[in-house]
Each structure stands twice: as C-alpha cells, then as structure tokens.
Amino acid sequence: MRRIGRLPHDWDSAFDPVDALARAILYQQLAGKAAATIVGRIEKHLPRGPQLCAQDLRDASHEGLRACGVSANKQRALKDLAEKALDGVVPLMHELPQLDDDALVARLTAVRGIGRWTVEMMLIFRLGRADVLPIDDLGVRRGAEILLGRKRALKPRRLAEIGLRWAPYRTLASLYLWRIADFDRNAAVKRSQD
C-alpha cells in the first residue's frame, strides 16, 4: 500500500441504477470503443437520451435498437431490465442505501444479463461499499497471487477464505489488488525494455 500510495475515488456522484446497469449490459464482451459507439447511438435514438431510462428502453423497437448495433441477446436483457425496473425489482437511487450488499446482489442478478460481478462493480465503484471482494474478478485474483507469492492460479473460494482477514475493508483490498496486478504487468514491461 505504501508503494502504490493513496487511491483516488469518486463515490459521491449520483447515478441512476437503470442507466448504469443498461450501460453495463451494453459494454459486456465488447471493446470499449465499439461499446461507446453503440451507447452513443442509443443515446441519440431514445427520447430522453443521454440517460437510459426504463420507459425508453421498454418502448424502444427491436428494429431501432438493432440499427444502433444492439444484439438480440442484449436487447432481451435491456427489455428485462426495463420491465424489472418498472416493477420495482431494480431499486431507485434513494432506495440503494437501505439495502445491504446481499439484498442488492439478489435483486439485481434477477435481471437477465446482470451477474454477480456486475453488481459487485456497482457496489464498489458507484456506491462505495466498504466490504466487497469480487472473488471471480481475474484482476483481483491475479493481484492476490502476486501479493501472496503464488505460482499457481488462486481459486475464487480460496480467495474468499483469505479475504476474511481483510474484512470489513475488502473493497480497499480489492482496489489495491487491481493496482498490484497492473503494477506487476507494467513493471514486467519496463524490465523487458531495459
């Protein structure tokens, strides 16, 4: 931690859960630039763009979303997100602080295309929850392997066991583990150039 230094954060920015989850769905399995292009087209296509809201997503036509570059599978996920938001499954921003991490994971993973990892990223980067360790994240696992000096891949269950020592600050541990993984890669590149 001393070597990496203090980590910047921005957990005070308000956000709309539907907008954030819709963007997460749209970015899945795409290069950042390609996903940004599709999101930009959708923002222009929807009546209330640039915010992606449940009503607009529900009302958007298949043809219109397809013209924006949205696959059929992602369209189904966006439509399910919209329906679940309108039905109250997806909490509103003011409801989020009242729900614990497990309750949010349970509610949001009920949406097609939203998995535990996506919810954990929201818990960490949007809500600033203090005790989240995304054990399935490859960067977090790689950082832990480097930190612990392991030669073989660290299984998620073993990382969860190790992570108990970092409670109730597992989010901070996660942030540093990502940086450790990045730092190691950058250091390796620098050494190979010398």
HUTA-V223267 format. One record per helix or strand of 2 or more residues. SS is the DSSP state (@ for helix, = for strand). FROM is the first residue (numbers start at 1). TO is the last residue. If there is no record, write none. Layout:
ss/from/to
SS/FROM/TO
SS/FROM/TO
//
This chain:
ss/from/to
@/17/27
@/32/45
@/54/59
@/62/67
@/72/86
@/93/96
@/101/108
@/116/126
@/138/148
@/156/166
@/170/193
//
